[in-house]
Amino acid sequence: MIHFDNSYARLPQGFFTRTAPTPVRDPSLIALNRPLAETLGLDADWLAGPEGVQMLAGNVLPEGAEPIAQAYAGHQFGGFSPQLGDGRAVLLGEILAPDGRRFDLQLKGAGPTPFSRRGDGRAWLGPVLREYLVSEFMAAFGIPTTRALAAVATGETVIRETILPGAVLARVAASHIRVGTFEFYAARGDRDRLQLLADHVIARHYPQASGAADLLQRVVEAQARTIAGWMGLGFIHGVMNTDNMSVSGETIDYGPCAFMDGYRPDQVFSSIDAHGRYAWNEQPNIAVWNLAQLASCLVPLMGNDDAAVAEATRIVHGFPVLYQAEWLRVFGAKLGIAQPRPEDRELIEHLLSLMAAERADFTRVFAGLSDGTARDEFIDREAWDRWSRDWQDRIGGDGQAAQVMARANPRRIPRNHRIEQAIAAARDEGDFTLFHRLDAALRQPFQDRPDWDDLAVAPAADEIVQRTFCGT
């Protein structure tokens, strides 16, 4: 039994279309997130059984579900699209967990909707496995994110550049409301629905917010924390369009995401990001740009006058200060500094410049600060030694430094080449062994286990992944 309470489906017509998932031929369970199921108050054994798999595939609707496809717009690589929406996802409903929290349960790859724009509405296996692994790693690390409840093979194929096995991802989120959701109504001059949406978001995510300006402030603060967390992991979202920015602050729509191996600040992986708009070092700037679009949507609710514009501008312009404070906290912790000071920025940036000069492995350098192996990641050992002396002087006899670093620097990340290897084995041979190994290891990113050592190794020259793809 799933306890649904579908508040978004109670909003007026125009926020969504009522759309049921399209059944698939022969669903089978690839993976079930049992701890998440328990958090949601769901019976994991039932979900793993025949009836549960049919539900997770979209073949059977659970009692209380009200399936919908949400409407939204969005700026995609800077260009505005007034009509987007869930083109391959169906929101079954909102689950009230035993602790009172509310979560969307969405099936991604559930078939065509009125927003599919001639697409098939399906997902192929690769992006489903990628999002499952990466989102659960982010959750284990404490980065706000959508979650993966289950991955289900459909027993059908989809056609992209070639014929590929199909899959469905059962995704859980605090909500799927995006900056682009606000843009949808702002573009239509629909102030009434803008107000309804703002009221809904405040009630759902920011109940202490006192109005539209306060809502904007809280979204800015949430995004500052999330983006700083991304940066500390070398994570590159790859497609930071406004329709892929959640107002809850969760990371959403992983698509062509990737993690840096060798440190290069302007690193880009996404095959569709031809000009580096969403490069690693551009992500904070793009967050400001996206938040400015949200601010423009909220101005009509803030008075729609010069004073409202000035207030919205002030709030968005506050992002860099909030972000820099979060960045210093994140990277300070990576150096073992629990309470970093402004002058620590120079120490951090000096290390990053050394890493950039040699493209030293981002994850292994920081993890190596704890066990003394970071020096091995550099060719210019003298430069490293000079920096290390300054670092040791800074942390001094702080007995907590090792513990701080241990909580900030994962031993393993979802290495791009390992994900690609897991996808290839599943796609070509139906072998999910590496996928399940990665899933287990990435849920415990700080644990040092010899049998997982190979998953922490940087790619060999012929294993380096240069490009990632959305999968749509």
N, C-alpha and C positions, 0 to 999 in steps of 0.2 A: 504494500500500500504506500503510495506517494502522497504526501500532504501538500497539495497545490493550493496556492492563493494567488491568482493571476491578476495583479494590479494593473499591469500595462495593457492587458487585454480589455480592461474596463474603461480605458480612455476612449474618446470618441472616434468615429470613423475618420480615416485619414492618417492615423499614426501607424497603421499596419493593414495588411490584408489577411483574411482568414484563409490559411493554406495548410493542407495536410501533407505530410511526407508521402513520397511516392514509394510504394513497396519495392523491395529488391527480391531477387530470385532465390538465393540460397545463403542467408547470412550465417556467419560463424564468428565466434569471439576470438579476437587477437589478444586483447589485454583488458583487464578490469582493474580499476584503481580502488581496491578494497578499503584502504584507510579513508579516502574521500567519500566513498559510499557510506561508511560509518558516520562520518561527520554530518552527512546529509540526512541521516536517519533512515537509510535505505538498507534493505536486506541484500547483502552482497551475494549470498548463495542463490537467491532468486534471480538476481540480475545475471549471474553466470549460467543459469539454467535456460532451457529452451524458451520459456515465456519471456524471460528478461532479455534475451538476445533479440527476440523478435521486436520487442519494444525499442531497444537501443538501435536497431536497424531502421526503425520507422515503419515496420510492417503492422504493428499493433499499437493503438493509442491507449495509454493508461487512463484509468478513471480520473477525472478531474482535469485532464489536459485540455488546453484550448489552443491548438497550434496556429501560429501566426508567422508571417514574414514581416519584419519591421521596415518601415520607410525611412530613408535618409538621403541626404545629398553629400557632397564632399568636394574639396579641392584635391585633385590628384596631380601631383608634380606641379602644383601651382595653378593649374587650370580648373575652373569650376564646372562641375557636373551637377545640374540641379535635380537630377533623378537617378539615384542609385538604388539602395535598398538591398535586402537579403536576397541575393540571387541564387544561392545554393545552400541556404541554411533555413531551418524551421525551428522556431522557439516553441517547445512543447508547453512550457508554463514555468511558473515560479514556485520553487520548493521552499517551504518553511522548515528549516532545520530544527532539531530539538533544542538548540541554544537560542532560538528566536531569530537567527539571521535568515535573510532572504537570498535565494540564489536562482538565477535563470538556468534552465536545462534546455540546451539547444542541440539539435542534430545538424552537423555540418556535412554537406554532401548528400542531403536528403531529397534531392530532386528539384525540378524546375518550380519556380514561383513566378508571380506576375512581374517580378523585378529581374528576371534572369537575362533579359536582353538577348534572346535567341541562344543562350547557353544551355547546356544539358543539366545544370544544377547539381552535378555530381562532383565527387572528389576522387582522385586516384590515390593509391596506397601511400606513395611517397610523402606527400605533404601531411597526411594524417599521422604517419609515424613520426615525422619531424616535429609537428606541433605537440604531439603527446610527450615526447622526450624533453623538448626544450621547456614547455610550460611547467612540467613537473619539476625539472631542475630549478627553474626560477622560483617556484613555490618553496622548494626545499631550502633555497638560499635566503628566502624572505623578501623577494622582490614581488610587489603586487602584480598579480597575473590572473588571467583566466586559467581554468584547470581542465584537465582531461579526465573524464570519468571512465570512458571506455573507447576502444577502437574495435570496429567490427568490419570484417571483410564481407562484401556484398554477394560474392559469387558471380558477379557480372564484370564486364570490361567497360572502360571508357576510352574515348579516342582523344588524344592530344596530338603530339607530333607522331605518335605511334599508338598501338593498342596496349592498354595498361590495365592492371587489376584495379577494381573499384573498392572503396572503403567509406565508412562513415565514422566521424568523430563525435562522440557525445561530449559536449563541452559545457562547463559550468562557469558562471560568472556572477559577480555582484549585480551586474546588469550589462546589457549590450547597447546602452545608450551612448552615443558618440557626439563629438563636436558636430559632425555632419548631420546628426538628427536635428540639432538646433538650426543648422543652415537650411535644412529642408523647408522649415516654416518661415524663417527670415526671408528667404528668397521669394516667397509667395506673399510677403507682407501680412502674414497671418498672426497678428499680435495675440489673439485669444489663445491659439494653440501654443504659441511660444510661452505664454504665461502658464498654461496647463502643464507643459513639459517642464518648465523651471520648478513649478510647485511639486511635481512628481519627483524630480531629481533631489530637491531639498528634503522631501519627506523620506526618500529612500536612502540617500547617501549622506546628507549633511543636515540632519534635523536641527542642529543648533544655528544654522544660517538664518539670517533675518531678512533676506531679500535677494534680488538678482545680483547686486554688487557683492554681497557677502558670499553668494554662491560662486561667483567668478573668482574671488579671492581664494576660496577653499580648493577649487579646481587647480588654480595656479600652484598652490602649495603642494597638492597631491602630485602633480606632474613634476615638480622640482625634485621631490623625493624619488620618484620612479626613474626619471632620466639619469639622475646621479647614480642610482643603483646600476643601471645599464652600463654606464661608463666604467664603473669599477670592475665590471666583469669582462670588458672588451666586447660587449654585445652590440650588434648592429641590427636594428630592426629591419631596415631595408626598404620599407614602404610607408613612411610616416605621413600618409595623407590624412586629411582631417576626418575622413570616415574611418580611419584606423586609430583614432585617439579617443579612448574611453574617458567620459567625464568622471568616472569613479576613481581614476588614477591607475587602473589595472592595465598591464600590458595585454594587448589584444591583436589578433590577426597576424600570426607569426610569418606566414608566407615565405618570402625569400630570406629570412633572418639567418644570421651566422655569427660566430664568435671569432675574433682575431686569434691567429696563431702568433706569427711574428708581429711586433708592435709597429703599426704604421698609422699615424693619426688620421690620414685621409682615406683609410681603407673603405672600399666599396665591394660588395659581393653581388648585389641584386642585378640580374641581367637586364632589367628595365630601367635601372638608374644610370643612364648613359653619361650624365654630367656630374655625378657625385653629389646631387642635392641632399641625399640622406646618408652621406658618409659618417663614420663614427664621430669625428670632431664637429660635424655640423648638427648633430642631434639636438643639443641645447638651443641652438639658434632656430631650428625648425619648430621646436616646442613653443618658442615665443611667437613665431609666425602663426602657428595653429591656434594658440590661445588668443591672439589678436582677432582671428576670425570668430571665435566664440564671443569675445567681447563685443564685436560689432553686432552679433545677434542679440545680445542682452541689453544693448543701449536702449532700445525702445521700452524695455521694462524698467529702466533706471531713470526715466524722465524724458528721454529722447530730445535732449537739448544740449547746449554746449557744456553745461555742468556735468551731464551724464557722460558725454564723450571724454571730458577731462578726467573724470573719476575712473572710467574703464581703462583709459590710457595709463593712468597712474598705477592701477593694479597690475596690468600686464607688464609694465616697465619694472615692477618689483620682482619679476621672475629671476633676473640675473643675480640679484643679491641673495634670494632664497636658494637658488641653485648652487651658487658658489659656496654658501655655507654647508650645503649638503655634500657637495663635491669634496670639500676639505675634510668633513667628517668621514666620508667613505674612504678617501685615499690616505688620510691620517691613520685610520684603523689598519689599513693594509701595511703600513709601516710600523704598527704596534703602538701608535700614539692614540690613547683613548680620548684625550682632550686636546686636540690640535689647536695651535695658535696661528694667527695670520702669517707669521714669519715662517711657519712650516711649509707654506706653499712653495717656497724656493727650493727646499730640500726635495719635495715631491717632484717638482717640475725638472729638477736636475736629473733625477733618476729616469724620468720619462724621456728626457733628451738623450741620455746614454742608450736607452733601449731603442729609441727611434733610429739612432745612428747605425745600429747593428741589426735592427729588426729582431731584437731578442724576443724570445717567446713571452708573451704577456702574462700568461697564467703561471708558467714555471718560474719566472723571475720572482714574482711575489710569493708564491708558495715556498720558494727556496730561501726566502729571508728567514723562515722559521728553522729550517734544518741545516742551514749553512751551505746549500748547494747553488744559491743564486749566482755566485761568482762564476760557476761553470757555464753559465748561459752567455758569457761575454768573451769576446776575443781580446779586447783592450782591458786586460786585468788591472793595469795600473790605474786607469780611469775609474774602474769599479772600486778599487781599494781606497782611492781618495774620497769617493762618495761614501763608502762604507764607514770610514773613520768619522765623517761628519754625522752620519746616521747613528753610530754607536754613541757619539758624544751627546746626541739629542735624547736618545732613550735611556742612556746612562744605566743606572742600577734599577730601573723600573722593573720590578718583578712581575708586573702584569702584562708587559709588552708581548710576551710569547702567547699568552692566552688571547689577547686582543687580535693578534695576527691570525691565530688559529681559527677564530670566528669570522674573519674577513676574507681569507684567501683560500678558495677551494683547491683541493688536490686535483680534482677533475672538473672539466667542463664538457658540454656536448661538442666534442671536436667535430668539425665539419666532415673530415674524412671518415670518421667512425660512423657518423650518421649516414653518409652516402653508402658506406659498406653494408650497414644494416638494411638500408632500403633496397640495395641491389640484391642481397641474399633473399630478402622476402619477396621481391618482385620476380626474380628469375628462377628461384628454387623453392619458394614457399617456406623458406627457413627463417624462423624468427629468433634463433638462438642469440645472435649478437644484439638484436633489439632488446630482448629481455635482460641480457647482461647489462647493457647500457642503462636500462630503466632502473634496475636494482642499484647500480653504482652511483648514478646521478641523483638518486634520492638521498644519498649519504655523501655529499660532496666533500666533507671534511674528514671522513674516516680514511685512515691510512691502512690499506689492505694489500698485501703482496699479490693476491690473485686478481687485483684490479690495476696493478701497476701499468699494464700495457695500454690501458684506456687513458692514461695521463701523458703518454708519449706524444710529442709533436709529430706531425706528418713527415714522412720521407719526401724527398723532392718529387717523386712521381705520384705521391698521394695528395699533394696540395690541391685543395678545392679553390678554383678561381672564381666561379660563378654559381649563384643559387637562383632558383626559379620559383615563381608563385604557384604554379601547378593548376591555374585556372584555364 
